[in-house]
Amino acid sequence: MEDIQTGIVGGGQDGAIDSIYVFFDDALLDDDSEVLSNDARPTEFGQDRNLELWVIQAKRTPSFTEEAVEKLENTLRRILDLSLKLDELTNLYNSSVLARISLFRSAWEKLLTRRPLIHINVAYTTPGDRGSVNPQVEAKIFALKSAISECVPDAKRISVDLLGGKELLARYNDRPSYTLTMRYQESATSGESHVALVKLSEYYSLIVDEKGRLRRHLFEWNVRDYQGNVAVNQDIRKSLIDAASPEFWWLNNGVTILCKEATSAGKTYSLTDIQIVNGLQTSHEIYEALRNSTDQAVDRMLLVRVIVTADPKTRDQVIRATNRQTAVTDASLRATDEVQRNIEDYFLTKGWYYDRRKNFYKNEGKDPSKIVGIPLLGAAVTATGLFRPDKARGKPSSLLKNNEDYKSVFDQSIALEIYFWVAQLQRRVDAFIVSELAAATTPQKSNLKYHLSMLLVEQLHGGRVRSPQQLGRIANNSSLPTDSEMGELFDKLKQWSDNYTNRESVILERATKSQRFTDYLLDLAAEGRARDS
């Protein structure tokens, strides 16, 4: 849910765009993504990696209109034109639109020499009937595609989809299957788990859907993403396509599948709730090799371990053990830490769900409003327990990358009730700030939620907080703030923010990522409390 909210840009000066999302190799990009780092060089990333832009326009009108498509065309002509600097467009578009499209443009420019496979996707949605679209709208769609093609001539795919009520409902109901079948050639069984030799063509059938797309959800628990054109993947690719190469499973460690249930009949496994926790690089290379050319690879074999367990601790042990055999940083294994398991267990006693294994509880059908992931909790504790909302806003992914940052937020000495109270507070703030009561602009909704959380804690604590352990008294004795209390403080925050951005001549997004702005807010809060005392 947090990932969806970060892409919402609709409001005043949105250029007919309601949401923008950018993916690099299926990972959602944010300001802290490695590919956008100033220290990252283009040569660190493999060639032909996917860079995907999604632009969404959502309307409540009962039909698709020419005017809406025309506005999209005009906007995309400008924001995708690299000859135009985004600073030149501040009078036309809000800071959220420019910030989100900047992620795509920055990644595009960084990877230009690496020949990225660019996909541009535009979705125009209404509750109306897709079948009643008139020819004039279709003509505007063609013009929109042409405009995008002119700006991004090397795009591998450009799609503009009109989604009416039926199409939206169909996509909503199109849930990925978590019971899949896989044929095997030979197998050995111990208890309920198995080791099998599987033809690459059969494994390929497991990891792609009926449209030939990689089932990304099968890899959500993997400790790292696809690494691209690195040496190990080049070796895997060579052994797949080289006819003179020895048997593939002789040269490859294979893959590990965790599942809740595995039954076998007629040399076919039926696998329930599977996750491929080791072998992501191998799986990607098999996918690329077989979808492009199956001549050499289809009859080769892959070693597949199928481990049946519903025990979270056992799953964590398997993930750690299978990934310790290759170079994986400790940061990639954070979800299996004892402190993370303890937080999850505590949340469960309160009827909430700590999603340390991405999308686990979403796939279980739990209430999304009570699901909290590691990134959100880490950012919330950074904002309220360290009083660094600027870091929470500007470095959303660093907590899992930087050991010092991680240990300052996730520490066994921090009481579990603190984590739960902070999660509830942030959820309450998130809901308030997008409500009509907050009367917030789009930039304010995107940029001020962690600063509001900090100021609420400052008010409850009566001053600055320098470590999460200091939140113990508040977590044990204080109820969550009411909408009225949040509204009163948020009105001050909006005024202080306007004064600061006008004085410093900076946009709100840039201000909220600086510690100077944080200190400015805390000084004003302290002055106000001194006047009231």
C-alpha positions in Angstrom: 0.0 0.0 0.0 2.9 2.4 0.8 4.3 1.7 -2.7 1.0 2.7 -4.3 0.7 5.9 -2.3 4.2 7.1 -3.2 3.3 7.2 -6.9 0.1 9.3 -6.5 0.7 12.7 -8.0 -2.9 13.9 -8.8 -4.1 17.3 -7.7 -3.5 20.7 -9.0 -1.1 21.1 -11.9 -1.0 17.3 -12.5 -1.1 17.4 -16.3 -3.9 14.9 -16.3 -1.7 12.3 -14.5 -2.9 10.7 -11.3 0.0 8.3 -10.6 3.5 7.6 -11.9 5.5 4.4 -11.2 9.0 3.5 -12.4 10.4 0.0 -12.4 14.0 -1.2 -13.0 14.0 -5.0 -13.5 10.6 -5.2 -11.8 11.8 -3.3 -8.7 10.0 -0.1 -7.9 12.4 2.8 -8.0 12.6 5.4 -5.3 15.0 8.2 -4.5 17.3 5.7 -2.7 17.5 3.1 -5.4 21.0 2.1 -6.3 20.7 2.9 -10.0 20.0 6.5 -9.1 22.9 6.9 -6.8 25.5 9.5 -7.8 28.2 6.9 -7.0 26.8 4.2 -9.3 28.4 4.0 -12.7 26.6 2.8 -15.8 29.0 -0.1 -16.2 27.9 -1.6 -12.9 24.6 -2.5 -14.6 24.2 -5.2 -17.2 23.0 -4.4 -20.7 19.4 -4.9 -21.9 17.8 -4.6 -18.5 14.2 -3.6 -18.3 13.2 0.0 -17.5 9.5 0.5 -17.2 7.3 3.6 -16.8 3.7 3.5 -15.8 1.5 6.6 -16.2 -2.1 6.3 -14.8 -5.0 8.6 -15.3 -8.1 7.7 -13.3 -11.4 9.4 -13.9 -14.9 9.1 -12.4 -16.6 10.2 -15.6 -18.8 7.6 -17.3 -16.9 7.7 -20.6 -13.5 8.2 -22.2 -12.9 11.7 -23.6 -10.7 13.2 -26.3 -9.8 16.1 -24.0 -8.3 13.8 -21.4 -6.1 12.0 -23.9 -5.0 15.3 -25.4 -3.9 16.6 -22.0 -1.9 13.4 -21.5 -0.3 13.8 -24.9 0.7 17.4 -24.1 2.1 16.4 -20.7 4.1 13.4 -21.9 5.5 15.4 -24.8 7.1 17.8 -22.3 8.1 15.5 -19.4 9.7 12.9 -21.6 11.7 15.4 -23.7 15.2 15.2 -22.3 16.1 18.5 -24.0 13.7 20.2 -21.6 15.0 20.5 -18.0 12.4 19.7 -15.4 13.1 23.0 -13.6 11.7 24.7 -16.7 8.3 23.0 -16.1 7.7 24.0 -12.5 5.0 26.5 -13.6 3.1 23.8 -15.4 3.3 20.8 -13.2 3.4 20.1 -9.5 6.5 19.0 -7.7 5.2 15.4 -7.3 4.7 14.9 -11.0 8.2 16.3 -11.7 9.8 14.2 -8.9 8.3 11.0 -10.0 9.1 11.5 -13.7 12.6 12.5 -12.7 13.2 8.9 -11.4 12.5 7.6 -14.9 14.5 10.3 -16.7 17.5 9.9 -14.4 17.6 6.1 -14.8 17.1 6.4 -18.5 20.0 8.8 -18.8 22.2 6.8 -16.5 21.6 3.6 -18.4 21.6 5.0 -21.9 24.9 3.4 -22.9 23.7 0.0 -21.5 20.8 -0.1 -24.0 18.0 -0.5 -21.5 14.8 -2.2 -22.7 12.3 0.7 -22.2 8.6 0.0 -21.8 6.2 2.9 -21.6 2.7 2.1 -20.3 -0.2 4.5 -20.1 -3.5 3.4 -18.5 -6.6 5.6 -18.8 -9.3 4.3 -16.5 -13.0 5.2 -16.0 -16.1 3.3 -14.8 -17.4 3.5 -18.4 -17.7 1.0 -21.2 -14.5 0.3 -23.2 -16.6 -1.0 -26.1 -18.4 2.4 -26.6 -15.2 4.4 -27.3 -15.7 6.6 -30.4 -13.3 6.8 -33.3 -12.2 10.3 -32.3 -10.8 9.0 -29.0 -9.1 6.1 -30.8 -7.4 8.7 -33.1 -6.2 10.6 -30.1 -4.8 7.4 -28.6 -2.8 6.9 -31.8 -1.5 10.5 -31.6 -0.5 9.9 -28.0 1.5 6.8 -28.9 3.2 8.7 -31.7 4.1 11.5 -29.3 5.7 9.1 -26.9 7.5 7.3 -29.7 9.0 10.7 -30.8 10.3 11.4 -27.3 11.5 7.8 -26.6 12.4 6.5 -30.1 14.2 3.4 -28.7 11.3 2.2 -26.6 10.8 -1.5 -26.9 7.1 -1.3 -26.2 4.6 1.6 -25.9 1.1 0.7 -24.7 -1.9 2.9 -24.1 -4.8 1.0 -22.4 -8.3 2.2 -22.0 -9.7 0.4 -19.0 -13.5 0.6 -18.3 -15.4 -0.9 -15.4 -15.4 -4.5 -16.8 -11.6 -4.4 -17.5 -10.8 -3.0 -14.0 -12.9 -5.7 -12.4 -11.3 -8.4 -14.4 -7.8 -7.2 -13.5 -8.8 -7.0 -9.8 -10.1 -10.5 -9.9 -7.0 -11.8 -11.8 -5.2 -13.2 -8.7 -2.1 -15.2 -9.2 -2.5 -18.9 -8.6 -0.6 -20.3 -5.7 -1.2 -23.9 -6.5 0.9 -24.8 -9.5 2.1 -28.0 -11.2 5.6 -29.1 -12.3 6.5 -32.3 -14.1 9.8 -34.0 -13.2 12.0 -36.8 -14.6 13.5 -38.3 -11.5 13.0 -37.6 -7.8 14.0 -38.6 -4.3 11.7 -38.1 -1.3 12.4 -37.5 2.4 9.3 -37.1 4.5 7.1 -34.6 2.6 10.0 -32.9 0.8 11.7 -33.8 -2.5 14.8 -33.4 -4.7 14.1 -33.7 -8.4 15.6 -33.4 -11.8 13.3 -31.3 -13.9 13.5 -30.5 -17.6 14.1 -26.8 -18.2 11.1 -26.6 -20.4 8.9 -27.9 -17.5 10.5 -25.4 -15.0 9.9 -22.7 -17.5 6.2 -23.6 -17.6 6.1 -23.3 -13.8 7.6 -19.8 -13.7 5.6 -18.2 -16.5 1.9 -17.5 -16.7 -0.5 -18.2 -19.6 0.7 -15.0 -21.4 4.3 -16.0 -21.2 5.2 -13.5 -18.5 7.5 -14.3 -15.6 5.5 -14.9 -12.4 7.2 -12.3 -10.3 5.2 -13.2 -7.2 7.0 -16.5 -7.0 10.2 -14.7 -6.1 9.0 -12.2 -3.5 10.9 -13.9 -0.6 14.1 -14.0 -2.5 16.9 -12.1 -0.7 18.1 -10.2 -3.7 16.9 -9.1 -7.1 18.1 -10.1 -10.5 21.7 -8.9 -10.9 21.8 -8.5 -14.7 24.8 -9.1 -16.9 27.2 -10.0 -14.1 29.8 -12.7 -14.6 27.9 -15.5 -12.9 24.8 -14.8 -15.0 27.0 -14.8 -18.2 28.3 -18.2 -17.2 24.7 -19.5 -16.6 23.6 -18.1 -20.0 26.6 -19.7 -21.8 25.9 -23.1 -20.3 22.3 -22.9 -21.4 22.9 -22.0 -25.0 26.2 -23.8 -25.7 25.3 -27.2 -27.3 28.7 -28.5 -26.3 28.3 -27.6 -22.7 27.9 -30.5 -20.1 24.6 -31.2 -18.5 23.2 -28.0 -17.0 22.5 -29.5 -13.6 26.2 -30.6 -13.3 27.2 -26.9 -13.5 24.4 -25.2 -11.6 23.4 -25.4 -7.9 19.8 -25.5 -8.9 16.8 -23.8 -7.2 15.1 -24.1 -3.8 11.3 -24.0 -3.6 9.4 -23.5 -0.3 5.8 -24.5 -0.2 3.0 -25.5 2.2 2.1 -28.7 0.4 3.6 -30.8 -2.3 1.8 -33.9 -3.7 3.0 -36.1 -6.5 1.1 -38.2 -9.0 2.3 -39.5 -12.4 5.7 -37.7 -12.1 3.9 -34.3 -11.6 4.1 -32.2 -8.4 1.2 -30.1 -7.3 2.7 -27.3 -5.2 0.7 -25.0 -2.9 1.8 -21.5 -1.9 5.2 -21.7 -3.4 8.1 -19.3 -3.1 11.4 -19.7 -5.0 13.9 -18.5 -2.3 17.1 -19.5 -4.0 17.9 -19.6 -7.7 16.6 -16.2 -8.9 19.5 -15.6 -11.2 19.2 -19.1 -12.7 15.5 -18.7 -13.1 15.9 -15.4 -14.9 18.4 -16.8 -17.3 16.3 -19.8 -18.0 13.3 -17.5 -18.7 15.3 -15.4 -21.1 16.9 -18.4 -22.9 13.7 -20.3 -23.4 11.4 -17.5 -24.3 13.8 -16.4 -27.1 15.1 -19.8 -28.3 14.3 -23.2 -27.0 16.4 -25.3 -29.4 19.3 -26.1 -27.1 17.9 -25.7 -23.6 14.5 -27.5 -23.5 15.8 -31.0 -22.8 18.4 -30.1 -20.3 17.8 -30.7 -16.6 17.7 -28.5 -13.5 18.1 -29.6 -9.9 15.1 -28.6 -7.9 14.7 -28.9 -4.1 11.1 -28.8 -2.9 10.9 -28.2 0.8 7.5 -28.5 2.5 7.1 -26.5 5.7 4.7 -24.0 7.3 7.0 -23.1 10.1 8.3 -19.5 9.7 11.6 -20.2 11.6 12.4 -23.2 9.4 11.7 -21.1 6.3 14.1 -18.5 7.5 16.8 -21.1 8.2 16.4 -22.5 4.7 16.6 -19.0 3.1 19.7 -18.1 5.1 21.5 -21.5 4.5 20.8 -21.7 0.8 21.9 -18.1 0.2 25.0 -18.3 2.3 26.6 -20.5 -0.3 26.9 -17.5 -2.6 27.9 -13.9 -2.0 24.9 -12.3 -0.4 25.3 -9.3 1.9 23.9 -9.5 5.5 21.6 -6.6 4.6 19.8 -8.8 2.1 19.0 -11.3 4.9 17.4 -8.8 7.4 14.0 -10.3 7.2 15.2 -13.5 8.9 16.8 -11.7 11.9 15.5 -12.6 15.3 14.3 -9.1 16.1 12.2 -9.2 12.9 10.6 -12.5 13.9 9.9 -11.1 17.4 8.2 -8.0 15.9 6.0 -10.2 13.7 5.0 -12.5 16.6 4.1 -9.5 18.8 2.0 -7.8 16.0 0.1 -11.1 15.6 -0.9 -11.0 19.3 -2.5 -7.5 18.6 -4.3 -8.6 15.5 -1.9 -6.8 13.2 0.6 -8.3 10.6 4.2 -7.5 10.2 5.1 -8.3 6.6 8.8 -9.0 7.0 8.4 -11.5 4.0 7.0 -9.2 1.3 3.3 -9.7 0.5 3.0 -12.8 2.7 0.0 -11.5 4.6 -1.5 -9.8 1.5 -1.5 -13.2 -0.2 -3.1 -14.6 2.9 -6.0 -12.1 2.4 -5.4 -10.1 5.6 -6.7 -6.6 6.1 -4.3 -4.2 4.2 -4.8 -1.5 6.8 -3.2 -3.7 9.4 -0.3 -4.9 7.4 3.0 -3.1 8.1 6.2 -3.9 6.1 9.9 -3.5 7.2 10.4 -0.3 5.1 7.4 1.5 6.6 8.2 0.5 10.2 11.9 1.4 9.8 11.0 4.8 8.3 8.4 5.5 11.1 10.9 4.6 13.9 13.6 6.8 12.2 11.1 9.7 12.1 9.7 9.3 15.7 12.5 7.5 17.6 15.5 9.3 16.1 13.7 12.5 15.0 15.0 12.2 11.4 12.0 12.4 9.2 14.2 13.9 6.5 16.1 10.5 6.4 12.8 8.6 6.4 11.6 10.7 3.5 14.8 10.9 1.5 16.4 7.4 2.2 13.5 5.0 2.3 15.6 1.9 1.4 18.8 2.6 3.3 17.8 0.9 6.5 18.3 -2.5 4.9 21.5 -1.5 3.2 23.4 0.4 5.9 24.3 -1.7 9.0 24.6 1.3 11.3 21.2 2.7 10.3 19.6 -0.7 10.6 20.9 -1.3 14.1 19.8 2.1 15.3 16.2 1.2 14.4 16.0 -2.5 14.9 17.6 -3.4 18.2 16.7 -6.1 20.7 16.7 -3.5 23.5 13.8 -1.7 22.0 10.5 -2.9 23.5 8.2 -4.6 21.1 5.3 -2.4 22.3 7.2 0.6 21.0 7.3 -0.8 17.5 3.6 -1.6 17.6 2.7 1.9 18.9 4.8 3.6 16.2 3.3 1.5 13.5 -0.2 2.4 14.7 0.7 6.1 14.9 2.1 6.1 11.3 -0.9 4.3 10.0 -3.1 6.9 11.7 -1.1 9.8 10.3 -1.1 8.3 6.8 -4.9 8.0 6.8 -5.4 11.5 8.2 -3.1 13.2 5.8 -4.9 12.0 2.7 -8.4 12.7 4.2 -10.5 15.7 3.4 -10.0 16.9 7.0 -6.3 17.5 6.4 -7.0 19.7 3.3 -3.5 18.8 2.1 -2.1 19.4 -1.4 -0.5 16.5 -3.3 3.1 17.6 -2.4 2.0 17.9 1.3 0.5 14.4 1.3 3.7 12.9 -0.2 6.3 14.8 1.8 5.0 15.7 5.3 3.7 12.5 6.8 6.9 11.6 8.7 7.4 15.2 9.8 3.9 15.3 11.2 4.6 12.0 13.1 7.7 13.5 14.6 5.9 16.7 15.7 3.2 14.6 17.3 5.8 12.6 19.3 7.6 15.9 20.2 4.4 17.2 21.6 3.6 14.0 23.6 7.2 13.8 24.9 7.6 17.5 25.6 10.8 17.8 23.7 13.2 16.1 21.4 13.7 12.3 21.3 17.1 10.9 20.5 16.6 7.2 20.7 13.6 4.8 20.1 13.9 3.5 23.7 12.6 7.0 24.9 9.3 6.2 23.3 8.5 3.5 26.0 6.6 5.9 28.3 4.5 7.2 25.4 3.8 3.8 24.0 2.7 2.5 27.4 0.7 5.5 28.6 -0.4 7.6 25.6 -3.4 6.9 23.3 -3.1 7.7 19.7 -3.8 11.3 18.6 -7.3 12.2 17.5 -8.1 13.8 14.1 -8.6 17.1 15.9 -5.2 17.0 17.5 -3.5 16.0 14.2 -5.4 18.7 12.3 -4.3 21.4 14.7 -0.7 20.5 14.5 -0.8 19.8 10.7 -2.2 23.3 10.1 0.9 24.7 11.9 3.2 22.3 9.9 1.7 23.5 6.6 2.2 27.1 7.5 5.8 26.5 8.8 6.6 24.6 5.6 5.3 27.4 3.3 7.3 29.9 5.2 10.5 27.8 4.9 10.1 27.0 1.2 9.4 30.6 0.3 12.3 31.9 2.4 14.8 29.3 1.0 13.3 29.3 -2.5 13.1 25.4 -2.6 10.3 23.1 -3.4 8.7 21.1 -0.6 10.1 17.8 -1.7 13.7 19.0 -1.5 13.1 20.7 1.8 11.7 17.7 3.6 14.8 15.6 2.7 17.1 18.0 4.6 18.0 17.9 8.3 18.0 21.6 8.3 14.3 21.7 7.7 13.8 19.1 10.5 15.7 21.3 12.9 13.7 24.4 11.8 10.5 22.6 12.6 11.8 21.4 16.0 12.9 24.9 16.9 9.5 26.3 16.1 7.8 23.6 18.1 10.0 24.3 21.1 9.4 28.1 20.9 5.6 27.5 20.8 5.8 25.3 23.8 7.9 27.9 25.7 5.3 30.6 25.0 2.5 28.4 26.2 4.2 27.4 29.4 
